[in-house]
Amino acid sequence: MSDFDRNVAARGGYADRAVAYDAGLRAHMIRVYNYMASAVALTGVVAYLTFQMAVVTNDAGAITSLTPLGQFMFGGMFMWVLMLAPLALVFFLSFRIQTLDAGTARLLFFVYAALLGLSLATIFMAYTATSISRVFFISAAAFGALSLYGYTTQRDLSGMGSFMIMGLIGIIIASLVNLFLKSSGLDWAISVIGVLVFAGLTAWDTQKIKEMYDGNDDSQSAGRKAVMGALSLYLDFINLFLMLLRLAGDRR
């Protein structure tokens, strides 16, 4: 994190440096949001096109069967590859980011977004397109408001962030348990808590990305920080969207 304090600089007569810092920070955040938005768009396009190629529908739009591609992707062992490959890639990117070239990190980020799009094609099989669109725009509005709060607030959100991480671990454990229990009540509780957790993480991650900015970073360090920031916000948005979809989506 940069040790530059723009308020101190302005009071000390370094107004030009403060202006430059603010301009650099805005450019950095715009870069992060552009990467994040592009990845969300890529995931959505890949998911929808995969759905279109994987199912057969009747004139009313109801799914009647899977195509050979759909049976291969979602009817056998390859489904586990679709689930585990994005997980493996996001762990690799997270742990090796400091040793990767910024361009390579950016490429892997978009590869991850595309792979996740393949696995998320199943939401179009489970929910109506209308409800997916509705929940997407609700999620986008909520994400925008929460991220704006995280960027502008003067309150230190690190304590809340630690609490949200604990909540995330609880969600993962409860979800694994519910694979065996198959409890609709527990599933509903996980979704509600998940919305709250990823809402909090959105604000916290935004503040963390802002604080990690350093105007003295070289292009490689700045590029890697932008990719990791975009990845954090991308995961927050996707999970917030999925949790809201489970609560408010209309099933086919």
C-alpha positions in Angstrom: 0.0 0.0 0.0 1.3 3.5 -0.8 2.4 5.6 2.1 1.3 8.8 0.3 -1.4 10.8 2.0 -2.9 13.3 -0.4 -4.3 15.4 2.4 -0.9 15.8 4.1 0.6 16.6 0.7 -2.0 19.2 -0.1 -1.4 20.9 3.3 2.3 20.8 2.8 2.2 22.6 -0.5 2.4 19.5 -2.8 -1.0 20.1 -4.4 0.4 18.9 -7.8 1.4 15.6 -6.4 -2.0 15.2 -4.7 -3.7 15.8 -8.1 -1.4 13.4 -9.8 -2.1 10.7 -7.1 -5.9 11.2 -7.5 -5.6 10.9 -11.3 -3.5 7.8 -11.0 -5.9 6.2 -8.5 -8.9 7.0 -10.8 -7.1 5.5 -13.8 -6.2 2.4 -11.7 -9.8 1.9 -10.5 -11.2 2.4 -14.0 -8.8 -0.3 -15.2 -9.9 -2.7 -12.5 -13.6 -2.1 -13.3 -13.0 -2.5 -17.0 -11.3 -5.8 -16.5 -14.0 -6.9 -14.2 -16.9 -5.8 -16.4 -15.3 -7.4 -19.5 -14.9 -10.7 -17.6 -18.5 -10.7 -16.5 -19.6 -10.0 -20.1 -17.4 -12.9 -21.3 -18.8 -15.2 -18.7 -22.4 -14.3 -19.7 -21.8 -14.7 -23.4 -20.0 -18.1 -23.1 -22.7 -19.3 -20.7 -25.6 -18.4 -23.0 -24.0 -19.7 -26.2 -23.1 -23.0 -24.4 -26.7 -23.3 -23.3 -27.9 -22.7 -26.8 -25.7 -25.4 -28.2 -26.3 -27.9 -25.4 -30.1 -28.1 -25.4 -33.0 -28.8 -27.7 -36.2 -26.7 -27.1 -39.7 -26.8 -28.5 -41.7 -23.9 -30.0 -42.7 -22.8 -26.5 -39.0 -22.5 -25.4 -39.2 -25.5 -23.0 -36.1 -27.8 -22.9 -37.0 -31.2 -24.3 -33.5 -32.8 -24.4 -29.8 -32.3 -24.5 -27.8 -32.3 -27.7 -24.8 -34.6 -28.0 -22.6 -31.7 -26.9 -24.9 -31.1 -23.9 -24.8 -34.8 -22.9 -21.0 -34.8 -23.1 -20.7 -31.6 -21.1 -23.4 -32.0 -18.5 -24.4 -35.7 -18.5 -21.1 -37.4 -17.6 -17.7 -37.1 -15.9 -16.8 -34.0 -18.0 -19.2 -32.0 -15.8 -16.7 -32.4 -12.9 -13.9 -31.0 -15.2 -16.1 -28.0 -15.8 -16.5 -27.5 -12.1 -13.0 -28.1 -11.0 -11.0 -26.5 -13.8 -12.0 -22.9 -12.9 -11.3 -23.6 -9.3 -7.8 -24.9 -10.0 -7.1 -21.9 -12.3 -8.3 -19.3 -9.8 -6.1 -20.8 -7.1 -3.1 -20.9 -9.4 -3.7 -17.3 -10.4 -4.1 -16.2 -6.8 -0.9 -17.9 -5.5 1.3 -17.2 -8.5 0.3 -13.7 -9.3 3.5 -12.1 -8.1 5.6 -14.3 -10.4 3.5 -13.9 -13.5 3.9 -11.3 -16.2 1.0 -8.8 -16.1 -0.1 -9.7 -19.6 -0.1 -13.4 -18.7 -2.1 -12.8 -15.5 -4.7 -10.8 -17.5 -4.9 -13.6 -20.1 -5.4 -16.3 -17.4 -8.1 -14.1 -15.8 -10.1 -14.0 -19.0 -9.5 -17.7 -19.5 -10.9 -18.3 -16.1 -14.0 -16.1 -16.9 -14.6 -18.2 -20.0 -14.3 -21.5 -18.2 -16.7 -20.3 -15.5 -19.1 -19.4 -18.3 -19.1 -23.0 -19.5 -20.0 -24.3 -16.1 -22.6 -21.5 -15.5 -24.5 -22.5 -18.6 -26.6 -24.7 -16.3 -28.3 -21.7 -14.8 -30.1 -21.2 -18.1 -31.4 -24.8 -17.8 -32.6 -24.2 -14.3 -34.0 -20.7 -14.4 -36.0 -18.7 -17.0 -34.1 -16.1 -19.1 -36.4 -13.3 -17.9 -35.6 -14.0 -14.2 -31.9 -14.3 -15.0 -32.0 -10.9 -16.7 -34.0 -9.4 -13.8 -31.7 -10.7 -11.1 -28.6 -9.7 -13.1 -29.7 -6.0 -13.2 -30.6 -6.1 -9.5 -27.2 -7.6 -8.7 -25.4 -5.0 -10.9 -27.2 -2.1 -9.1 -26.5 -3.5 -5.7 -22.8 -4.2 -6.6 -22.4 -0.7 -7.9 -23.8 0.9 -4.8 -21.8 -1.3 -2.5 -18.6 -0.8 -4.4 -19.1 3.0 -4.4 -19.6 2.9 -0.6 -16.3 0.9 -0.3 -14.5 3.5 -2.4 -15.8 6.6 -0.7 -16.2 5.7 2.9 -13.7 6.9 5.5 -14.5 4.0 7.8 -12.0 1.2 8.0 -13.7 -1.9 6.7 -11.0 -4.4 7.6 -12.8 -5.6 10.7 -16.0 -6.2 8.7 -13.9 -7.9 6.0 -12.5 -10.4 8.5 -16.0 -11.2 9.7 -17.2 -11.7 6.1 -14.3 -14.1 5.4 -15.5 -16.2 8.4 -19.0 -16.1 7.0 -17.7 -17.3 3.6 -16.0 -20.2 5.2 -19.3 -21.0 7.0 -21.2 -20.9 3.7 -18.7 -23.3 2.1 -19.0 -25.8 5.0 -22.8 -25.5 5.1 -23.0 -26.0 1.3 -20.9 -29.2 1.5 -23.1 -30.5 4.3 -26.3 -29.7 2.4 -25.0 -31.8 -0.5 -26.0 -34.8 1.7 -28.9 -33.3 3.7 -30.6 -31.7 0.7 -32.5 -29.4 3.0 -34.5 -26.6 1.3 -34.5 -24.6 4.6 -30.7 -24.8 4.9 -30.4 -23.9 1.2 -32.5 -20.8 1.7 -30.5 -19.8 4.8 -27.2 -20.2 2.9 -28.5 -18.0 0.1 -29.6 -15.3 2.4 -26.4 -15.3 4.4 -24.5 -15.5 1.1 -26.1 -12.3 -0.2 -25.0 -10.5 3.0 -21.5 -11.9 2.9 -20.8 -11.0 -0.7 -22.4 -7.6 -0.2 -19.9 -7.0 2.6 -17.0 -8.4 0.6 -17.8 -6.1 -2.3 -17.4 -3.0 -0.2 -14.3 -4.4 1.6 -12.5 -5.5 -1.5 -13.1 -2.2 -3.2 -11.6 -0.4 -0.2 -8.7 -2.8 -0.2 -8.0 -2.3 -3.9 -8.0 1.4 -3.4 -5.6 1.2 -0.5 -3.2 -1.1 -2.4 -2.7 1.4 -5.1 0.8 2.9 -5.2 1.6 5.6 -7.6 5.3 4.5 -7.6 4.5 1.0 -8.9 6.1 0.0 -12.2 3.8 -1.1 -15.1 4.1 -4.8 -14.2 3.2 -4.4 -10.5 0.3 -2.0 -11.4 -0.9 -4.5 -14.0 -0.8 -7.4 -11.6 -2.7 -5.4 -8.9 -5.3 -4.4 -11.5 -5.9 -8.1 -12.4 -6.1 -9.3 -8.8 -8.5 -6.4 -8.0 -10.7 -7.3 -10.9 -10.6 -10.9 -10.0 -11.8 -10.1 -6.4 -14.6 -7.9 -7.6 -15.6 -10.4 -10.3 -15.9 -13.2 -7.8 -17.9 -10.9 -5.5 -20.3 -10.0 -8.3 -20.8 -13.6 -9.6 -21.4 -15.0 -6.2 -23.8 -12.2 -5.3 -25.7 -12.8 -8.5 -25.9 -16.5 -7.9 -27.1 -16.1 -4.3 -29.8 -13.7 -5.4 -30.8 -16.0 -8.3 -31.4 -18.8 -5.8 -33.6 -16.5 -3.8 -35.5 -14.6 -6.5 -35.0 -16.6 -9.7 -38.0 -18.3 -11.4 -37.3 -21.9 -12.1 -38.2 -23.6 -15.3 
